[in-house]
Amino acid sequence: MLNNRAFLKLHYMREHPVLNLGPLRYNLFGKIQDEGQSAGNFNISSSETTREAFTLKDDAFKLWFIGFVEGDGSFIINKDGYLEFRITQSSKDAQVLFMIKKMLGFGVVRVQDSNRNTHCYRVRDKKNLLKLISIFNGSIFLESRRKQFKLWLEAFNLKYKENVLYLDKELKPSLNDSWLSGFTDTEGCFTCSITENKTKTGNLIRLRYILSQKGNSENMDHLANILGGKKHFIKSYDGYNVVVNTTKLSPIVQYFSVFSLKTKKYLTYFNWTKIYKLITNKEHTSIEGFTLIKKYKNNMNRLSSKEQILESNMLKVIMNTTCFSVILFLLVLYVIYILIHDIVNEVFSPVWLMRI
């Protein structure tokens, strides 16, 4: 059951894989070096780098942001040698991207793919890329992300003739900071399963908190340790799930009461905690309590269904709008054709020629 349940998140992970720049390293760096420097000319003292040092005053937001980016962010070097930082989200959660832009004070939010209903937050200019470097350098937890960031920072130094040193330090998330909240907003889920049993043993209700990640085995060990959960290898996508079951959820519920989720995943979590409280208060054994649990579980399912319906409707609107635009364009062309045809017939008609 775990393999099937664990996952639902898989399709999203496949849509947003961790960027692997290894094979492209030589060509990309060669492209960057062609923009005005040799490999030995970037190792200089930079007053601009110092001047652009950037510190987020809100430490809770900073660690949430780092966790969120480690789940869904990308440090990109494109084929033309340009550097970019990007976070992609489903359009239904675009509000979190606008919140990030507001908190940081820079960047652009726009539609990334209207067919797939995605928005992105994007930063490309040197000044603000330096600010992001100040945030992430030495503060990344996942091994794959540290490697990605290190390569991206090397490319930044080459392109802009800077000498920003890579800080080889590893962030260690705990239940006393907001990193896990940001990571859960992208890579976590809250599930509830009910097995109805009419015998004296009663109904079986199982709550789970699950984190999913492709690779990064040692990092997942750390998360399992601080959460009191277990790490499971999921062969179907060569990744890991950290799973915390009903009896060990108390620290997690306490954690999210302090470090709240910022995406619409909070709505699912809200109903999930309602079920958790009914179970911990032993109310799940009563008919009234069990009825409430089924209601909250249906709310969780309905939220998921509404999101799918919303995305489907948005796609239909886009398609209908596109079709209408094409039809309108063709209609305008037809009217223009008729007008030109009438003018030509008038100009070259025998009556007009006789007048000449």
Long-range contacts (C-beta under 8 A, 24 or more apart in sequence): 1-193, 2-232, 2-234, 2-241, 2-243, 3-234, 3-235, 3-236, 5-191, 5-193, 5-208, 5-210, 6-210, 6-212, 6-232, 6-234, 6-241, 6-243, 7-210, 7-212, 7-234, 7-237, 7-241, 8-189, 9-187, 9-189, 9-210, 9-212, 10-212, 10-234, 10-236, 10-237, 10-239, 13-187, 13-212, 13-214, 13-237, 13-239, 14-237, 15-116, 16-72, 16-74, 16-88, 17-214, 18-144, 18-145, 18-148, 18-214, 18-215, 19-74, 19-75, 19-76, 19-148, 20-148, 21-77, 21-148, 21-151, 21-152, 22-151, 24-77, 25-151, 28-77, 28-79, 28-81, 28-155, 29-154, 29-155, 29-158, 31-79, 31-80, 31-81, 32-77, 32-81, 32-155, 32-158, 32-159, 33-158, 34-81, 35-81, 35-159, 36-161, 37-158, 37-161, 39-158, 41-161, 42-157, 42-158, 42-161, 42-162, 42-163, 43-163, 44-161, 44-162, 44-163, 45-163, 46-161, 46-162, 46-163, 46-164, 48-162, 49-130, 49-162, 49-163, 49-164, 52-127, 52-130, 52-131, 52-134, 53-130, 53-134, 54-130, 54-131, 54-132, 54-134, 54-135, 55-134, 56-103, 56-104, 56-135, 58-103, 60-177, 60-178, 60-259, 61-103, 61-178, 62-135, 63-173, 63-177, 63-178, 63-179, 63-182, 64-178, 64-179, 64-181, 64-182, 64-185, 64-259, 64-262, 65-100, 65-103, 65-104, 65-135, 65-182, 66-135, 66-136, 66-139, 66-140, 66-141, 66-171, 66-179, 66-182, 67-141, 67-173, 67-178, 67-179, 67-180, 67-181, 67-182, 67-183, 67-184, 67-185, 67-186, 68-96, 68-100, 68-182, 68-183, 68-185, 68-186, 68-262, 69-136, 69-145, 69-182, 70-140, 70-141, 70-142, 70-145, 70-182, 70-183, 71-182, 71-183, 71-185, 71-186, 71-187, 72-186, 72-187, 75-148, 75-149, 75-151, 75-152, 76-152, 77-151, 77-152, 77-155, 81-155, 81-159, 82-124, 83-124, 83-129, 83-152, 83-155, 83-156, 83-159, 84-122, 84-123, 84-124, 85-122, 85-123, 85-124, 85-129, 85-132, 86-120, 86-121, 86-122, 86-123, 87-120, 87-121, 88-112, 88-118, 88-119, 88-120, 89-118, 89-119, 89-120, 89-121, 89-263, 90-117, 90-118, 90-119, 90-307, 90-311, 91-117, 91-118, 91-119, 91-311, 91-314, 92-117, 92-264, 92-307, 92-310, 92-311, 93-263, 93-264, 94-119, 96-185, 96-262, 96-263, 97-121, 99-262, 104-131, 106-131, 114-318, 115-315, 115-318, 117-311, 117-314, 117-315, 126-160, 129-156, 130-164, 133-164, 137-164, 137-166, 137-167, 138-167, 138-168, 138-169, 138-171, 139-169, 139-171, 140-170, 140-171, 141-170, 141-171, 141-172, 141-173, 141-179, 141-219, 142-213, 142-216, 142-219, 143-215, 143-216, 143-218, 143-219, 144-215, 144-216, 146-170, 172-222, 173-222, 173-223, 173-226, 174-226, 175-226, 175-227, 175-251, 175-255, 177-259, 178-259, 180-223, 180-255, 180-259, 181-255, 181-256, 181-259, 181-260, 181-261, 181-262, 182-262, 183-211, 184-211, 184-256, 184-261, 184-265, 185-261, 185-262, 185-263, 185-265, 186-263, 187-211, 187-212, 187-213, 188-212, 188-265, 189-265, 189-268, 190-265, 190-268, 190-269, 190-272, 190-300, 191-272, 192-272, 192-275, 192-293, 192-296, 192-297, 192-300, 194-293, 194-294, 194-297, 202-285, 203-284, 203-290, 205-246, 205-275, 205-279, 205-284, 205-293, 206-245, 206-246, 207-245, 207-246, 207-249, 207-272, 207-275, 207-276, 207-279, 208-243, 208-244, 208-245, 208-246, 209-243, 209-244, 209-249, 209-252, 210-241, 210-242, 210-243, 210-244, 211-241, 211-242, 212-239, 212-240, 212-241, 213-239, 213-240, 213-242, 214-238, 214-239, 214-240, 215-239, 215-240, 216-240, 227-251, 227-252, 246-276, 246-279, 249-276, 250-280, 264-303, 264-307, 267-303, 268-300, 268-303, 268-304, 271-296, 271-297, 271-299, 271-300, 271-303, 272-296, 272-300
